[in-house]
């Protein structure tokens, strides 16, 4: 079984920090749980990145996809690209209620 390495682009790391700090202002426990849910969801990308939906209805190509991460009443969406047969690059993370990436 092929296992991919999951790498975060600097912009995605900034997104995670922004989301964490926003949640932290509301509830520290929820902020920790949200971050854990996002990190746990990366396990799917390690084993089956192509099971996720194509981003922008496939207009960005077959290798750019979105991982839906359920959390509470909404959740998060991670935009990623399968760079090669060993690497998945997460380029952005947003809350599902945000309008779009960056």
C-alpha positions in Angstrom: 0.0 0.0 0.0 1.4 3.4 -1.0 1.5 6.0 1.8 1.8 9.7 1.0 3.7 12.2 3.0 1.5 15.2 4.0 3.2 18.5 3.9 1.8 21.9 4.8 2.6 25.0 2.6 3.4 28.1 4.7 0.1 29.6 3.8 -1.7 26.5 5.1 0.2 26.7 8.3 -0.8 30.4 8.6 -4.4 29.3 8.0 -4.3 26.8 10.8 -2.8 29.4 13.2 -5.5 31.9 12.2 -8.3 29.3 12.7 -6.8 28.2 16.0 -6.4 31.7 17.4 -10.0 32.6 16.4 -11.3 29.5 18.1 -9.1 30.1 21.1 -10.8 33.5 21.7 -14.1 31.6 22.0 -13.2 28.4 23.9 -9.8 26.9 24.5 -11.1 23.3 24.6 -12.9 23.7 21.3 -9.8 25.2 19.7 -7.7 22.2 20.7 -10.4 19.8 19.5 -10.7 21.6 16.2 -7.0 21.4 15.6 -6.9 17.7 16.5 -9.8 17.0 14.1 -8.0 18.7 11.3 -4.7 16.9 12.0 -6.5 13.6 12.3 -8.2 14.1 9.0 -4.8 14.2 7.3 -4.7 10.4 7.8 -7.1 10.0 4.8 -4.7 11.9 2.6 -1.8 9.6 3.6 -3.7 6.6 2.2 -6.3 7.8 -0.3 -5.9 11.4 -1.5 -7.9 10.6 -4.7 -11.0 9.8 -2.7 -11.5 13.5 -2.0 -13.5 15.7 -4.3 -11.9 17.7 -7.1 -11.6 21.4 -6.3 -13.5 23.9 -8.3 -15.4 21.1 -10.1 -12.1 19.9 -11.6 -11.2 23.2 -13.2 -7.9 23.2 -11.4 -6.9 19.8 -12.7 -7.4 16.3 -11.4 -4.6 16.6 -8.8 -6.0 19.6 -6.9 -8.7 18.4 -4.4 -10.5 19.3 -1.2 -10.7 17.3 2.0 -13.9 17.9 3.9 -13.2 17.8 7.7 -16.4 17.6 9.8 -16.4 19.4 13.1 -19.4 20.5 15.1 -22.2 22.0 13.0 -19.8 22.9 10.2 -16.2 22.0 9.9 -13.2 22.8 7.7 -12.0 22.3 4.1 -8.4 21.7 3.2 -7.2 22.4 -0.3 -4.4 20.1 -1.4 -2.5 18.9 -4.4 -1.0 15.5 -5.0 2.4 16.5 -6.0 3.8 13.1 -6.9 3.2 9.5 -5.9 4.6 10.1 -2.4 3.6 13.7 -1.5 0.4 15.6 -0.8 0.8 19.3 -0.3 -1.9 21.1 1.7 -2.0 24.6 0.3 -4.9 26.2 2.3 -7.3 25.4 5.1 -10.5 27.3 5.8 -13.7 27.0 7.9 -16.6 25.8 5.8 -18.5 29.0 6.5 -15.7 31.2 5.1 -16.3 32.4 1.6 -13.2 31.0 -0.1 -9.5 30.3 0.3 -7.1 33.2 0.6 
